[in-house]
Amino acid sequence: TAINFLERLCLTWMFFFMMCVAERTYKQRFLFAKLFSHITSARKARKYEIPHFRLKKVENIKIWLSLRSYLKRRGPQRSVDVVVSSIFLLALSIAFICCAQVLKGHKTFLSAAYNWEFLIWEAALLLFLLRLASLGSETNKKYSNISILLTEQINLYLKMEKKPNKKEQLSLVNNVLKLSTKLLKELDSPFRLYGLTMNPLIYNITRVVILSAVSGVVSDLLGFNIRV
């Protein structure tokens, strides 16, 4: 019993340590995205003591896009995505097991000690996933903020009225901004769940298996068929 307890304690500590590392990485990504969204604002750049430049030249737009690409790739990517995917798969597996136990006999579900252990693990994993999903969603919003490019386009139109002699140069910059806006919209990954990078296989498992299991549990508890 003591050896079993120590093994569970060590495995639990290792697993939650990896989750804490993943959360720290997501916090760093969010910080980079937050600072990146402030470099085109003079007031916010002065407040956070970061470089500031406007997107009024083609060179500046090129630097802005390159910096965005560099910051999104900075830090561990594959290892953190593997950890998050493992957490997600473990949470899905425990949820599936709990759903199967409830369908087998929901009146005796809480009488077994291992079911309580499953529920505790599921609650802890869901808290971490909600935290990671919140950070990932906010990070994506910062990087996919199209309003920055739209604001720069408005500023360019106002400059065209004030400086008609530079209209051709400003029109070129405006066209590059329009293409950049379209590019950012196309770069969004289709397999993202609230900011978490999802493998297509995991995405399909979530849609088909888990939602079907939850639908069966809800139908069994309420007494009539419900399709999720």
N, C-alpha and C positions, 0 to 999 in steps of 0.2 A: 504493500500500500504506500509506503514512504517513497519507494523508487518510482512508482507510478505518479505520485503527486509531484515529485521533483522533475520528472520528464515533462509533465504537462506544464509546470511552471516555467521551465526553460524554453519550451516550444512557444508558449504564449508570449513570453518576454521577447523572444526573437521576432515573432510575427508582428507584435505591436511596435517593436523598434523599427522594423522596416516601414511600417505605416507612418510612423513619426518622421522618418527620413523623407518619405514621399510627400507628406504634408509640408515639411520645410521647403522642399523643392518647389512645390506649388506656390508657397508664399513668396519665394524669390521671384518666380515667374510673374506673379501679380505685381510685385514691386517694380520690376523692370517695365512691365506694360503700363503701369501708372505713371512712371517718370517719362516714358516714351510719349504718352499722350499729352504731356505738358510742354514738350520742347517747342511747339509752334505758338505757345501763348507766352507773351513777354512777362505778364504778371506772375503766372505760375512758375515759369522758369526762374525768375528772380527769387521767388519764395523758396524753392527747393534747391537753388544754387546749381542749376544745370545749364548746359549750352542752349541757346535760343536762335532759331532761324525761321524765316517765313518761306512758304512754298511759292515764291514768285519768280523762280528761275528753274530751268530744266535741270541744272546741276543740283539744285537743292532738293528737287523731287527725287532725283536718282539717289542722293545721299539718304533721304528719308526712307525710301523703299529698301535700300541696302541695310540700313540700321534696323529696320523692322524685321527683315529676314534674319539678321545676325542675332538679335535678341531672342527671337522665337526659337532658334536652334541652340542657344547658349545653355550650358549645364547638361546634366544627364538627361537623356531622352528615353532611350530604349529600356534601360533598367527600371526607371520610374514607371513607365507604361506597363512593363511586365508586372511590377508590384501591384499597381492599381487594378490591372486585369485579373490578377490572382485574388485580390480582395473581393472583386466583383463576382468572380466565379464561385468563391467560397460562400459568399452571402447568398447567391442564387441556389447553391447546392443545399445549404441549411434551410432556406425557405422552402425548397422542393420537398425535403425530408419532413419538415414540420407540416406542410400541406398534406402529404401522404399519411402522416400519423393522425391528423385531424379527420381526414376522410375515413380512416380505418375505424376510429372510435373517438369522437371529440369529447365524450363524457369522461373518458379515462386518460385524456391526453396529459393533463398536469399531474397525474399520479406517479409518473415515472420520473426518476431523478435526471436521467440523461436528456429528457425533453426540456427541463428547466435549464440545463447547461446549454442546449441548443438555442434557447430563447435569449440567454445572456450573451452568447456569442453573436447572435443575429443583431441584437440591439447595439452592441459595441461596434460591429462592422458597419451597420447602417449610419451610426453617428459619424464615423470616419468618412464614409462615402458621401454623406450630405455635406460635410465640411469641404472635402475635395471637390465635389460638384459645384459648390458655391464659389470657391476660389477659381476653378477652371472656367466657370461661366463669366465671372467678372473679368478674368484675363482676356477671354475671347472678345468681350464687349469693348475693352480698351483697344485691342489690336484691330478690331473690325469697325471702329468708329468712323463712319463715312462722313459725319458732319464736319470733320476737320477739313476734308477735301472740298466739300460744298461751300464752307466758309471762305476758303481761299479762292474759289471760283467767283464768289460774289465780290471779294476784294479786287480781283482782276478786272471784272466788269466795271467797277467804279474807277479803277485806274485808267481804263480805256477812255472813259469820258473826260478825265482830267488831262491825259497825255495822249491825244490822238496820233501824234507822231510815232509813238511806240506801239501802235495798235497791232501791227503784224507780229512783233516779238511776243506781246502779251497773248495774242490769239494762239500762238504755238504752245505757250505754257498752259493755256486753258485746255487745249486739246489733249496734252499729256496728262493733265489732271483728270479729264474725263475717262481716258483709257485706264488710269490708275484706279479709279473708282470701280470700273467694270472688272478689273483684275482682282481687286480685293473681294468682290462679291463671288467670283468664280473659285477663289482659293478655299472657301469654307468646306471642310470635310463633311461628307454625307453621313459618316458613321461617328457621330458625336452625341453623347448623352449628357446634357448640361455641362459641357466643357470637358468631359472626360473622353479621351481618345479610345474608341471602341473598335475591337476587331470585328469584321463582318460576321464571323461565326458566332461570337458572343452576342452581337446585336440580334441575330436571328433567333438564337436560343432564348434570349430575353423575351422576344415578341411571341414566340410560339409556345414554348414549354411552360415558362413561369406564369404567363398570363392565363394559360389554360388551366394550370393548377389552381391559381387564385380564383378563377371563375368557378371551378368545381367546389372549392371550399365555401365560397360565398353562397353558391346555390344550395349546398348541403345544409348550411346554417340557417338560411332564410326559408328554405322549403320550396323554392321555385327556381326554374332555370334562369341563369343570367350569363350572357356571353360578354367577356371583356375583350 
